[in-house]
Structures are given as structure tokens and as C-alpha cells.
Amino acid sequence: MRIFRPRALTRRPRVTVVIPHYNYGRYLPVAVESVLGQDGVDVDIIIVDDTSTDGSLEVARRLAAGDDRIALVEHEVNLRHIRTYNDGLSRATGDYVVLLSADDALTPGSLARSAALLEAHPEVGLVYGAVEWFHGELPPVADARVWWQTWAGEQWLRRIVHRGRNSIVNPEVVMRRSVYERTGGYDVDFPHAADMYMWLQAATFSGIGFVGGPRQAYYRDHGENMHSTDFAGATDDMTQVRDVYERFFASDGAGLPRADRWRETARRSVAREALLRSALLESTGAPRSASADLRAFARTTYPRAVGSAAWRWSGLASDKKGSFDSPRLVRVVESTRWKIRSRRQAAVGL
């Protein structure tokens, strides 16, 4: 890992921003405006409408007609999100590419900040930063001093296997188009974790960069994200994270010097993450089946998780017979843990 002072751009690179779109016409103008208002880079936008059914296509058509930097692709049949991502990105011609969901947005100047890092460090193929979570209208983003952090690909992978989760949201990512093409695109086998698989792939042949300081993108929180306390579908999502690691270390990452050790570390980390999520679910009064499923998943993923500190902690969350309020203790500790995790990730990227 290395820390750098940022350098200014010496040219105007072109960034293609792909905006997949399905029934999000109410959000699309904000996303498009956030791209067209970027300074320091030349931008073009590819909106890919996946057969919207609520009139949103007309919104996309009006936007495309109003600016020649916007191209609109209209699907005749619904391809669903992964194939829609790949369709749009396959049409990109910029030096760098961004996948921006229609309900998200870029913060002012974010593309220039990321492009400057990529221009200054040709060994880096993927750059990300912190995101601003929001509801409703876009909030103001505080000014902050910009700094850069880079990792060699293997350094970043070594850290990410200890996380047991995806440490990148998505709209804040800027990739070299050549790196995206080399990954082969988003994998349809992982509808909930295809982005994570791509990040791992990219790290096998390129460095990873992080723009520290200001937020790089806005992420709209619909209350259905993995961080929320209801954790709807958490076991399915954790299963995909586990399967991403398994596929990666059986294919793209198989030749890494520590592949077997890292695969074992990933299994342990995923199991621990599932147990921590189980503890929070249990302590917040969610259905017992949800937390039980996560514990069963942890046991299957990494049998030695049984009896570990995380295993005992997740069990404490359901202990209502003790001499003190165990579920409340777990709830307070886990709430604090998630806040600290969120701040750390925003600060240093991991």
C-alpha cells in the first residue's frame, strides 16, 4: 500500500458512463445531470433501457434527444440487469468506464479525481472511493482534501479475503476500459455479487486505487441493502459472496502464490461475517429462521466456525434467560460495530 499526493490532470481523458435503466424514470434525470456536469474530463453516456413498462423510456428518450453526448439503447426483450450491464459496457469507447445505476449519481468532480489517479499510475486498473448514502434529494457533500492510496493487486486481495464481504458499493468505481474488457464482463452466475467477482479478477492483473477525502458517488438507500438491520435475503447474498471466492480461487486466482491459504481465509471470513449478521438479526427481533439460516450457512461454509467467538456471540443474541439483557447488549455492540465499519471503509476503502 502506498499513499500519494494527488496530481492534476494534464489532458482531458474520455469517460463512458453506462446507465442501465428499468422503470427508474423518476431518478434518471438526476443521474444523467450528475454525469454531464463533471468537469476536467470528456464524458459520454449510454443509457440502456431494459424494456421499461411505466413510461420511463420516454424520459430516457427526451434526455437523449437533448444532448448529443447521450446515446440510448432500447432493448426489445428484457435481459435483466447483468446482461444489460454487459450490453452497455460492450458499447463503451472511452478511456475509462463507469457503471452508474439510474437511481444513483456522481458527486461533483469525482470523475476527474479518479481519472487523475489512473492517468498518473498506469499500473492501476480500477479506482474507487467513498460513497454518500442518501434518501430522497441529493444531499450536499462536504469538501475534503484529496489524497490517493494504491495497492498492488495481490496486496489488495490479501486484505479483501479477510473481509468476507464486498468492500465496494459500485457507482464510485472507475475502470480502465481495457481492464473491464479483460475481465470478460459481469458474470451472470452471480446476480448479487458479479461486481465483487470482477473486482477480484481485476486485481489479478492490475493495481487498485482509492481516492480518499471527498465522497465519490451517491448511493440511494432503498432500505433493502445488506447494511440494513432487517437483512432481507442475507443468506442468499452471503452464499453468493462465498461462491464468488470459491470460483475465483478455482479459476482466475488459482495461480496466486497463496491461493489455497487465501481460499481458506475467505471461507473463515465469510462464516464470521454470517455469524455477526446472525447476531444482529437475532438481537433485533427478526424471525428466528433468518438468523438460524445464517448460522447453518456459517457451519457449512467453515465447520471450524462452530464454537468460535463469533459463534458464541451469535448464540448470546438469543439468550433471554441470562441474568442480564443479552440481546440488548448484542444489539448495541453490533450497531456500534457497523457504524465503525462504515466509517473505516469510507476513510481507507477496506
N, C-alpha and C positions, 0 to 999 in steps of 0.2 A: 504494500500500500504506500502511495506517495501523495503528498499534499502540494498543491501548486497555487501560485497566484494566477488569476485569470489574465489572459491576453485578449486584446481587441481583435476583431475580425479584420483581415486585410483584403478580403474580397466579399462579394455577395453570393454565397452558395445558394442553390435552389433546394427547397424542401417541398416534397409532395406530401400532403396531408390527406389521408383516406378517411372518409366519414361514412361508415356503414349506417344504414337508416331503415328502420321499420316502425311505422306508426309513432314517430317521435317528432312530428312536425312542429309541435309546440315548443320544443327545445332547439331545433335545428338552427334557426337564425342566430341564436347566441353562440353556438359552437362555430358557425361559419364566420361570424364577425370577429371572434377571438383569434381566428387564423389570419383573416385579411388585414387585421390591424397590427400584425407583427412587424417590427422594424429590423433593419440590418440584414435581412435575408429576402430572397425572392421566393414567393410561395405559389403553389397551385394546389387546387383542391379537387378531389374526386369523390363525389357523393355517390354511394351505391345504394339505391333503393331496392329492398328485397320484397317487392310486391306489397307495399303498404296498402291497407284496406280502409283507412279512416280519413282520407283526403290529404294525408301528409305528402303524398307525391306532388301535389300541386304546389305546396310550399317549396319543395326542392326545385321544381321547375322554375318558379319565379326567381329563386336565388340564382340559379344557373344562368337564366336569361339576363340577369342584371349585372354580371361581372364575367369577363372573358377568361378570368383565372379559374373559373369553376366549371368542371365537366360533370355531367350527370349520367350515370349508368342505371338503366331501368331493367330489372330482372323480369322475365316473363313468367318464371315459376319461382317459388320460394325455395332458396338454397340453404336457409338457416345461417346462423351467424358465422361459423368457422369458414365455410366456403365463400360467404360474402366477403369476409376479411381478405381471403386469398385472391378473390377476383379483383377487388380494388387495388391491392398492393401489386398484383401482377401487371397493372397498367401504369405504375409509377415510373417516372422518368427523372426525378430529382436526384441530386447527390445523396440526399438523406430522406428517410421516410418516417412518417408518424401515423399511427392508427388512433383515431380520436372518435370515441363513441359520440353519437349525436346528442346525448344528454350531458356530456362533459364539455370542458372548454380549456383553452390555454391561457396562462397568465401573461400579462404584457411583457414582451421581451424574452420570453422563455426560449423560443427557437434560436435566437441569436446567441443566448448564453450556452445552449447545448452545442450549437454548430461551432462556436468558437473553440470549445474544448476538442471537438472532433477534428477541426482543422489544425489545431496545434499539436495533437497527438494522433498521428496516423495509425498507431498500433491499437488504438481504442476503436471498437466497432459498435458499441452500444452505450448510450448515456441516459441516465435518469436523474431524478431529483425528488424533492418532497412535493406532496400534493396538499391542497386545501380542500377539506371535506365541507360540503355545504348542502343546505336545503333551500329551495325557493330561488331568490335572486342571488347573483354572484356577489360575494362579499368583497370588500377591499382587501388587498394583500399588503402586508407591511413591507416596507423597504428593509433590505438587509445587505450586508456586504457579501459579495460573491466570492466563493473560493472553490477550488477544484480538488477532487480526490480521484485517483486512478488505482486500479488493481490489475496485475497480470491475471489472465483468465483463471489459472489454477488457484491463485490466491483467493479470488472471489468465490470460486467453487468450494474451497475448503471452509470458508465461513458459512456459505449458504446451506451446506449439508448439516450444519449444527442448528439450523433454524427450524427445520421440519415444516416449513410453510413457504409460500411465495412472498418475497420481501418487496416486490414491485407491484404497484397498482395497475398501471398500463398507460394512461394518457400522457404521463410525463416522459415516456421513452422516445428517444430519437435514435434511429439506427442508420448506419450506412446502408444504402440500397444493396450494395454488393454483399454485405453480411446477411441481410434478410434473404437474398436470393440463395445464398449458400446453405442456409438452414433448411431450405425447401418449403418454407411457409408454415402456417399453423396446422397442427396435426388434428384431423377430425376425430381421432380416437379419444381426445381429451377435451370435451366441450367446456369443462370448467377450469382446465389447467393448461391449455395449449400454449398460453403465453409463457408460463413458467418453463415449459419444456423448451421453448425457443430461446429463452434467456440462457438456460444451461447449455444448449447447443452452441450458441454464440460464444460462450466463454471457453469452449474448447479450441477455438482458433483466433480469438481476438481478446483484447483487453476490455475492461468495463470501467466506465467513468461515472462520476457523481457530481452534479452541480450543487454545491452547498450554499446556504443562505436563503434567498427568496424562494417561495413556492413556485414550482414549475408548471403546475396544471391544477385545474379544479376538478374534483370528483364528486358527482352528485350522489348523495346517500339516500337511497330509497328505503332504508330500513331492512334491506334483505342481504346486507353484506356480511362477510364472515366475522367482522368485529362486533356485530350487534349481539345483545345478550340473549336473543331467542335462538340464535344459531340454527335457524331452519336449514335442514339439509346438510348439517355439518358432517355427518358420517360419509355421505356421498362425496363431498368436497375433499375430505381427508383421504378418502380412498383414491381419488384421482391424483392427489399430491404424492401419495405413496407409489402409485403406479407410474407416475412420471419419473420418479427417482429410479424405479426398477428398470423401466425401459431405457432410460439414459445410460445407466451403468452397464446395461447389457448390449448397448449399441454405440452411440456417439462417444460415451465416456469410458468405454471398455479398455481403451489403450492408455488411460491415465495411469501414472506410476502408482497411485494409491487407490485405485478403483475399488478393489474388494473391501478395503478398510473404510472407505468413504461410503460405500453402499451400506455397510453395517451401521455406520454412524447415522446415516439418513434414516434407516429403519428405527433406530432408537429415538431419534429426534422427532420423527412423525408420531411414534407411540406416545412420547412425553407430551407433545402438543395436544394429541387427542385426549389424554387424561386431564390436562389443565382445562380444556374446553368442557369436558365432562363435569369437572368440579364446579365450574361457573354455572353450567346448566342446572346442576343439582341444587346448588345453593340459591338459585333464583326461582325455584318452584316450577321449573319446566317438567313436562311429563317424564316419569322415571324411565320410560322406554328409550328416550333420546340419549340420556346420559349412560344408560346401560349399554346401548349400542356402541357408543364411543369406547367404553371400557372393553367390550368384547373385541372391537376393532384393534385396540392397542395390544391386547393379549395375542391376537392372531398375527399382527404385524411384527411384534418383537416380544416373544414369550417371556424374556427375562424382565420385561416391564412389570410383571406381576410381583408384588412385594417391594417395588421400588418406592422412593419417597413420593413420587408423583402418584403412584397407585394408592398409597395410604392417604395422601391428601385428597384425592378424588373420593375415597371412601368416607373420609371425615365429613365431607359436604352433606352426606345423607344421614349422619349420626345425630338423631334427635333425642337420644336417650342419655347423653352425657351430662356432666354436671354444669356445662356451660353451653351457650348457643353456638354450636359448631357451624351450622350452615351460615349464620350471620358472619362469623369470623372469616370463613372461606370467601363469602361474597365481598367483604371489604378488601381482603387481601388481593383477590383476583381483579377487582375493579381497579385497584391501585396498580397492579402489575400491567394491565392493559394500557393504562394511561402512560406509564413509564416506557413501555414498549413502543407505543405510538410516537412519543417524543424522541426516543432514541433513533427510531427508524427515519423520522423526518430530519434529524440532525446529521446522521452519518450514513444513512442508506441501508443499514442492516439491523 
